[in-house]
Amino acid sequence: MGLLRIMMPPKFQLLAVMAFGVAMLFIENQIQKLEESRAKLERTMARHEVREVEQRQTRDGLRDSPALPEIEDLIIIYNRVPKTASTSFTNIAYDLCGKNRFHVLHINTTKNNPVMSLQDQMRFVRNVTSWREMKPGFYHGHVAYLDFTKFGVKGKPVYINIVRDPIERLVSYYYFLRFGDDYRPGLRRRKQGDKKTFDECMSSGGSDCAPEKLWLQIPFFCGHYSECWNVGSRWALEQAKYNLVNEYLLVGVTEELEDFIMMLEAALPRFFRGATELYRTGTLSIFKNKRNSSTKKMTILVASSMLELIFQFVRAHSVREKDGELYLLAQNFFYEKIYPKVN
């Protein structure tokens, strides 16, 4: 038998293509609705678990324990942006914690991922708000901003942070990957031995000096939303600016670190009494890894201009104003260092 070939008229072919397109749009819309429903369900479950923990603590322990004075219940979270003098500043907290009687805890995430899973977000919020033995506490780590209120807890931590000129920060990070610093001099860095300068990296289009690397500071203020990590997102920039103004007590600038420390000592003496004197008499070196680089090409990048917006935004709004299926994941963060030690 021969094959019978039925040719569809062009008009019907067009209709078939249009019908297919409509069907695909409908399916994509349904998938998006399912994703939104799943996210709402996860948030509801997380809130429910946090409420259960709080209720259990009230029944089993807090009824018999006197409430901590407000200042002794204080939690500071420094979600530090890499290469903004964060190590130098954190060392001040370590030096002061014994004298001023507060705890310093390092938040270490798996593979240094600044974003936690929803389950880990919930666990972290629960740890921070209920760990009475670690109050008052200063938590620091390379993690994105986390909104505690969406988990239904009563108390909110005090957020602080530091930003740096985006190009200067990227140049510093570039050489840090190759030469390290004095904090852990024996640690072999990922690009150790690479002698290529930053300008040479720019000329050859290397990944370590790629334009998207300039975006890093914005998602640290924007938060855990996936859109925060889309390079060049106007929404992420606006969300970062909103959080900076409304959710952070103080945000300093690396180039004016002493002013930031002075303001912290005035605003939070319970933690930072003596910080200014310690900074002035110490041997902090915040620009050690800077190398000579023209970085002229960087100044014309769109990402750079957006980062410059938030950098200047900080200057104007902080230091300058002195007057699928649900399943439980393994915990992917831990507290690497806690000082002073608990007896």
C-alpha positions in Angstrom: 0.0 0.0 0.0 1.2 3.4 -0.7 1.3 6.1 1.9 -1.6 8.5 2.0 -0.4 12.0 2.7 -2.9 14.5 3.8 -1.7 18.1 3.4 -3.2 20.6 5.8 -4.2 23.9 4.1 -2.1 26.9 5.2 -5.1 28.5 7.0 -5.5 25.5 9.2 -1.8 25.3 9.8 -1.9 28.9 11.1 -4.8 28.1 13.3 -3.0 25.1 14.7 0.1 27.1 15.5 -2.0 29.8 17.2 -3.9 27.2 19.2 -0.6 25.6 20.3 0.7 29.0 21.3 -2.4 29.7 23.4 -2.2 26.3 25.0 1.5 26.9 26.0 0.6 30.3 27.5 -2.2 28.7 29.5 0.1 25.9 30.7 2.8 28.4 31.7 0.2 30.5 33.6 -1.0 27.4 35.5 2.6 26.5 36.4 3.2 30.0 37.7 0.1 29.8 39.8 1.2 26.5 41.2 4.6 27.9 42.1 3.0 30.8 43.9 0.7 28.5 45.8 3.6 26.3 46.8 5.6 29.3 48.0 2.6 30.5 50.1 2.2 27.0 51.6 5.9 26.9 52.5 5.7 30.3 54.2 2.5 29.2 56.1 4.2 26.0 57.3 7.3 28.0 58.4 5.2 30.5 60.4 3.2 27.6 61.9 6.4 25.9 63.1 7.9 29.1 64.5 4.6 29.7 66.4 4.7 26.2 67.8 8.2 26.6 69.0 7.4 29.9 70.7 4.3 28.4 72.4 6.3 25.4 73.6 9.0 27.7 75.0 6.3 29.7 76.8 4.8 26.6 78.4 8.0 24.8 79.3 10.5 27.4 80.1 9.8 31.0 79.8 7.0 31.0 82.3 9.6 30.3 85.0 12.3 32.5 83.6 12.3 36.3 84.2 12.2 38.3 81.0 15.5 39.8 79.8 15.8 43.5 80.0 15.3 45.0 76.6 18.9 46.0 76.1 20.0 42.5 77.1 17.6 40.9 74.6 19.2 42.8 71.7 20.4 41.0 68.6 22.5 42.7 65.9 22.9 41.1 62.5 25.8 42.3 60.4 25.2 40.6 57.0 28.6 41.6 55.8 29.3 42.2 52.1 32.7 40.7 51.1 35.7 43.0 50.7 34.2 46.0 52.4 36.5 46.0 55.4 34.1 43.5 57.0 36.9 41.4 58.6 38.5 44.5 60.1 35.2 45.7 61.5 34.2 42.3 62.8 37.5 42.0 64.7 36.5 45.1 66.6 33.4 43.2 67.8 35.6 40.2 68.8 37.9 42.5 70.8 35.1 44.2 72.6 32.7 41.2 73.3 34.5 40.1 76.5 34.8 43.6 77.9 31.3 44.7 77.0 29.7 41.3 77.8 28.0 40.3 74.6 28.4 37.3 72.3 29.8 37.2 68.8 28.6 34.4 66.5 29.9 33.7 62.9 27.2 32.5 60.5 28.8 30.0 58.2 26.8 28.6 55.3 27.5 25.6 53.1 29.8 26.7 50.2 29.5 30.3 51.5 26.1 30.5 49.8 24.6 33.9 50.8 21.0 32.5 50.3 19.4 30.0 52.7 16.6 27.6 51.8 13.3 28.4 53.3 13.7 25.7 55.9 17.1 27.1 56.9 15.7 30.6 57.1 13.1 29.4 59.5 15.7 27.5 61.6 17.9 30.6 61.7 15.1 32.9 62.8 14.2 30.4 65.5 17.8 30.1 66.7 18.4 33.8 66.8 15.2 34.8 68.6 15.1 32.0 71.1 18.7 31.4 72.1 18.7 33.2 75.4 22.2 32.1 76.4 23.6 34.0 73.4 21.9 37.3 74.2 22.8 40.1 73.7 24.4 38.8 70.5 26.3 40.1 67.5 25.8 37.7 64.5 27.9 38.2 61.4 28.3 36.4 58.1 28.1 36.7 54.3 24.3 36.2 54.0 21.6 38.2 52.3 19.1 40.3 54.2 16.4 38.2 55.8 13.0 39.6 56.8 12.2 38.1 60.2 8.6 39.5 60.2 7.4 37.1 57.5 8.0 34.2 59.9 5.6 35.7 62.4 8.2 36.3 65.2 7.7 39.2 67.6 11.2 40.5 68.0 13.3 41.9 65.1 17.1 42.1 65.1 19.0 45.3 64.4 20.6 45.2 61.0 23.9 47.0 60.2 26.2 46.8 57.2 29.0 48.5 55.2 29.2 49.2 51.5 32.1 50.2 49.3 32.7 51.9 46.0 31.7 49.0 43.6 34.8 49.2 41.4 37.2 49.5 44.4 35.4 46.5 46.0 35.8 44.4 42.9 39.5 45.2 42.4 40.1 44.3 46.1 38.3 41.0 45.7 40.2 40.2 42.5 43.5 40.5 44.3 42.2 38.8 47.4 41.6 35.7 45.4 45.2 35.7 44.4 47.1 37.0 47.4 44.8 36.5 50.4 45.2 38.7 53.4 46.8 38.7 56.9 43.7 37.2 58.6 44.4 33.6 57.3 47.8 33.9 55.6 48.3 30.1 55.4 45.0 29.5 53.5 45.5 28.8 49.8 43.2 31.0 47.7 41.4 29.8 44.7 43.5 31.9 42.2 46.8 31.8 44.1 49.7 31.9 41.6 47.8 33.8 39.0 49.9 36.9 38.3 47.5 38.5 35.8 46.6 42.1 36.8 43.1 43.4 36.9 43.6 45.5 33.8 44.9 42.5 32.0 41.8 40.6 33.1 39.6 43.3 31.7 41.4 43.3 28.4 41.0 39.5 28.0 37.4 39.4 29.3 38.2 37.2 32.3 35.4 35.9 34.5 36.9 37.4 37.8 36.4 40.9 36.5 33.2 40.4 34.6 30.6 43.2 34.8 28.1 41.0 36.8 30.6 40.8 39.6 29.8 44.5 40.3 26.2 43.5 41.3 27.1 41.7 44.5 26.3 44.5 47.0 22.7 45.0 45.9 21.3 41.5 46.7 22.9 41.6 50.1 20.4 44.4 50.9 17.6 43.2 48.6 17.3 39.8 50.3 16.5 36.2 49.4 14.1 36.8 46.5 15.4 35.3 43.3 14.9 38.6 41.5 17.5 40.2 43.8 20.2 38.2 42.1 19.3 39.1 38.5 22.0 41.4 37.5 20.7 44.8 36.5 17.2 44.4 37.9 15.6 47.7 38.6 13.2 46.1 41.1 16.1 44.6 43.0 17.8 48.0 43.2 14.6 49.6 44.5 14.0 46.8 47.0 17.6 47.1 48.3 17.2 50.9 48.7 13.9 50.4 50.6 15.4 47.8 53.0 18.4 50.0 53.5 16.3 52.9 54.7 13.6 51.0 56.6 15.3 47.9 57.9 18.8 48.9 58.8 19.8 51.0 61.8 23.1 52.1 60.2 24.9 51.5 56.9 28.5 52.8 56.7 30.9 53.4 53.9 34.3 51.6 53.8 36.1 54.8 52.9 34.6 56.5 56.0 34.8 53.6 58.4 35.8 55.6 61.4 32.6 57.8 61.1 30.5 54.6 61.0 32.2 53.2 64.1 31.8 56.5 66.0 28.0 56.5 65.2 27.7 52.9 66.3 29.4 53.6 69.6 27.0 56.5 70.2 23.9 54.6 69.1 24.7 51.2 70.7 27.1 51.7 73.5 26.1 48.4 75.1 28.0 46.7 72.3 30.4 49.3 70.9 31.7 51.2 73.9 35.4 51.8 73.3 35.2 50.9 69.6 36.4 54.3 68.3 39.5 54.3 70.5 40.2 50.7 69.5 39.9 51.6 65.8 42.2 54.6 66.2 44.9 52.8 68.2 44.7 49.5 66.3 46.6 48.3 63.2 43.6 47.8 60.9 44.5 47.9 57.2 41.5 47.9 55.0 43.1 48.6 51.7 45.9 46.1 51.9 45.1 44.2 48.7 44.5 47.2 46.5 46.7 47.3 43.4 47.2 50.0 40.8 44.5 49.6 38.1 43.1 52.1 35.8 39.7 50.3 35.7 38.6 52.9 33.1 36.5 50.3 31.2 34.5 49.6 34.3 33.1 53.1 34.6 31.0 52.8 31.5 29.2 49.6 32.5 25.5 49.7 33.3 25.9 47.5 36.3 28.5 49.9 37.6 26.2 52.9 37.2 23.4 51.1 39.1 25.9 50.2 41.9 27.0 53.8 42.0 23.4 54.7 42.7 23.1 52.6 45.8 26.6 53.6 46.9 25.7 57.3 46.7 22.3 56.4 48.2 24.1 55.1 51.3 26.2 58.2 51.6 23.1 60.3 51.5 21.0 58.2 53.9 23.3 56.9 56.6 26.7 58.2 57.6 26.1 61.6 56.3 23.0 62.1 58.5 24.7 62.2 61.7 21.9 64.5 63.3 8.2 21.3 43.8 7.3 18.7 46.6 8.0 19.9 50.1 10.7 18.1 52.0 12.9 19.1 54.8 16.5 19.9 53.9 19.5 19.4 56.0 20.6 22.5 57.9 23.1 24.3 55.7 24.4 26.8 58.1 26.2 26.7 61.5 27.9 29.0 63.9 31.6 28.6 63.2 33.0 30.8 66.0 31.3 31.9 69.2 33.0 34.3 71.6 33.2 34.6 74.5 32.9 31.0 75.4 29.9 30.0 77.6 30.9 28.6 81.0 
